């Protein structure tokens, strides 16, 4: 699919050093609107409402393209694993020097074993969506690596049958974002321990 090719291209460009982190101040409401507009056809096909709750005037510092890719991957997965006529909430707020973005759904949820394997390349089973939508799991791996490049993390809470919540936690200071990844001078993508 087009999303898979986009993820592979962006990931390989960062991994080979052809693309580096371009940290800038980002209007979070505009970022979320860009992502939800991009996913409108997908959400409307299942009559899913994408509802955003963004702190007034919230900004964060990061690479707009990478963060857009991350949010698009997480929200598209929420749509894939949500039932028709449901609501997905996208929240954003600040907590001290952190920017927090959350995606909440009330879809099929996951077991603790499934959550533990989400960001691993070697996982054996990829689940299908509520309408038998296919996936590779690569979008979450790319997303996790892009967030690590920002010195952030992705946390997941999920209950099978009750939905999931993905929380992206990012430092919100320019000095924190521009540190070389993993103590090197270039972006290196490694498997995560988070």
N, C-alpha and C positions, 0 to 999 in steps of 0.2 A: 504494500500500500504506500501511498504518498507520505504518510506520517512516519512509517518505518524508514523510508529512504531519507527523509529529512533528519530524523534522529541519527542515523548512521553517518550522514554527511557532517553534521555539526559535531558529533562525538569524535570522528576521525580527524577533523580539522583541529580541534583542541588537542587531541592526543598526539598529533604529529608536530605540533607547534605552529601550524599554519594560521591558527587563530588563538589569540590570548584574551585574557579577561579585560574587558573594557568597562571599568567601574565608573558609573555616573549616577547623579541623583535622578530618581525615578518617581513619578507620580503614581502611587499604587492604584488609585481608582482607574486611571487611564490604562495601566497594565492589565488589570482585571477585565475591564471593558474590551480591550483588544482580544484577550483570550476568549471571553464568552461570545463575542461576535464571531470569532473564528469557528467556534463549536456550536453555533446556533442551529445549523441544519441537523447535526447529530442529536442535539437535545430535543429539538422539535419533533423528530421522528418517533421519539418515545414519550413525547408530551411531558418532558421533565423541565421544571422551572429551575433556572440558575439564578440564585438570589445572593447578592453581595451585601456584606456588612463591613464597610471600610471606615476606619476612624477618619474624621474630617481632616482634610489637608495632609493626610499621611504620605510621607515620602520615605524611600529607602535608597541605599547606595548599593549598586550592583550592575552587572552586565545585563542590559535590557533583553537582548536576544536569548541569552542563556536562561534567564528567569522566566521569560515568556514560554520557552520550550518546556521548562520544568512544570510550570503551572498548567500549560496545555496538556501535558502528559498525564498529570494527576487528575485534572478535571475530566479528561476524556475517559480515563479508567473509571472514575466515579459514575459517569454516564453509562458506560458499558456494563457495570455491575449493579446498576440501580434498576428498580422496577418501573414500568410505565406509570405515568401520572404522579411521580414523586418529586421531591425538592432536594436540590443540592445547594448547600450554603458555602459561600466563600467568604471567610472572615480575614481581616487584617487589622493589626493593632501593634502598638509599641509597648515594650516592657523594658524600661531603662535604656540601655544602649543596644537593645535587640529589636529587630523587626520580626513579627510573627505573622505567618500566613497559614490559614487552616482551610481545609476542604472537608466538609462533613457530608456524608450520604447516609441513607437509611436502606441501603441495598442488601446484598446477600452476605456481606461480611466475610471474615476469614478466621480460621483456627490460629492458635498461637504458632503452630508449626509453619503455616503458610506465611504469616507475618515475618517470622524469623528468616525465611528464604527469599523474601521479596527482592533484595538488592544483590543477589548472588547470581553469577553468570552460569553456574553449574547446576542450577535447579532443573529437575527432571520434568515436572508437570506444570504446564501453563493452562490456566482455567479459561473457559469460554464465558462470555457475558450472558445476561438474562435473555437475550434474543439470539443466542448462539454466536455472538460476535467473536471473531478470532483475535488473537494477540500473540506476541512473542515474549513479552516481559522486558524487552530491551528498553522501552521508554522509561521505566522506573530505574533501571540501572544507569542510564544516561542522566536522568534527573538527579539521582543520588551523587554521581560524580561531579556534576555541575555545581551542586550545592556545596560539596566539599571544597571545590575551587574557590568558593566564596568564604571559606572557613566557617561554614554553617553545618546544619544537620537536618535530617528528616526523621521525625518520630511518627510511629503509626500505632493507633489504638483501634482495635476491631473486635467485634463479637460476631461469631457466625450466626447468620440469620437476622442481625440487627444493624448492620452497616459498619462503616469505617470512618476514621478521622485521620487525615494526614496533616502533620504540623511541620511547616518549614520554619526553621529558626536561623536567622541571619544576623551577623554583627552589623550595626548600622552606623559605622564610622568609616570614612574613607581610608584612614591609616590601616584599619583591620582588613579591609577588603583587598587592598593592593599588595599584601604580603605574598611572596612567592609561594606557590603551592608546595606543601610537604617539605619546606626548607630548601627548595631548589630555585633556580632562576627561571624555570619554565613550568608549564602545566604538565603534570604527570598524573594519569588516572590509574588508581590502584583499587583493588577490592577493599571494601569498607569493613570496619569492625563495629560500626554503629548499628 
